[in-house]
Amino acid sequence: MTQHKAFIAMGSNLGKPTDNILSALTALNEDPRWQLLAYSSLYGSKPMGPQDQPDYVNAVCSVSTGLTAAALLQALHDIEDSFGRKRLRHWGERSIDLDLLLFGDQQHQSEQLKVPHPGLYERNFVLYPLAELEADQLLPNGITVRQQAQTLTEDGLDVIICQSDILI
């Protein structure tokens, strides 16, 4: 079975967001359909959507899987559902959000599956954690994660828990 390296963005701003991210990392680590390879620090960020919601906790992780991109995305949605995720409004509050950022060197553009993730290039709360994991990873736009991250400021981003302090 061909293995694919995938990168997953994680976000939460309801309940106990830090605990939600750590629990989601544990769930990802325990799932036999992939191997959790690495995870970033946890970052605090302001909401990018409606401002009448709590701040977010964000992270990025990488997995190795034999699943297809579509099957992995469905599995991520299943995990979101198990955390009680409700999709009430666009860019609204959520208990957990798991977005498929990159899936090997594959690109997909369908209504159900967009890889690379459409927000990848302009979200500092995604690029900075991704740079912790794979700064030299070449993105589909032809530049590295580090270079792309440097096009954005770190304004509004705060490290909540350092990568080295997370034990999964």
BELHUCOR-V130728 format. One line per field, one symbol per residue. ss: DSSP state (H for helix, E for strand, - for the rest). burial: + if it has 16 or more other C-alpha atoms within 10 Angstrom, else -. A space follows every 50 residues. Layout:
# BELHUCOR-V130728
ss->???
burial->???
This chain:
# BELHUCOR-V130728
ss->---EEEEEEEEE----HHHHHHHHHHHHHH---EEEEEE--EEEE----- -----EEEEEEEEEE---HHHHHHHHHHHHHH--------------EEEE EEE--E-EE----EE----HHH-HHHHHHHHHHH---E-----EHHHHH- -------EEEE-HHH---
burial->---+++++++++++--++-+++-++--++----+++-++++++++++--- ---++++++++++++-+-++-++-+++-++--+-+------+++++++++ +++----------++++--++-+++++++++++++---+----++++++- ------++----+-----
